[in-house]
């Protein structure tokens, strides 16, 4: 059997794929709008994140890390509901910020305390595949198919005691 692809494959730089991961993580969140990536100098790339709530804006400003690709950086500028000034990040990075970032996002299930002698929290995502086009040469159509937990690990700063996971399969 011969498979033919009808569209020509083009390769985008890794910072474009990084931006697409952020877009995919919040694609179903009605309280977040992520604008296109741009650069004025070809080395420092930026994308704007608009949030309907101040809590979500502060959470995303604090949690979204700067993507680094050699001498290329990708940074989020985050605005809250006022849209008149970029929000400042929280001084503390914790599990509450994760909850604020994903509040009302359909891919988020719950935040669970792990119990035991260590204070560990689990950010539980819905059991579904997130798929987006990203020049993936391993896929016939160029898509990346992954889980929300994998994207969160890639685009968020380390929150130390917060682990990302996917809800279990239930019979």
Secondary structure by P-SEA (a helix, b strand, c coil): cbbbbcbbbbbbcaaaaaaaaaaaaccccccccccbbbbccccbbbbbbbbccaaaaaaaaacccccccccbbbbbbcccccccbbbbccccccaaaaaaaacccccccbbbbbccccbbbbbccccbbbbbbccccccccbbbbbcaaaaaaccccccccbbbbcccccc
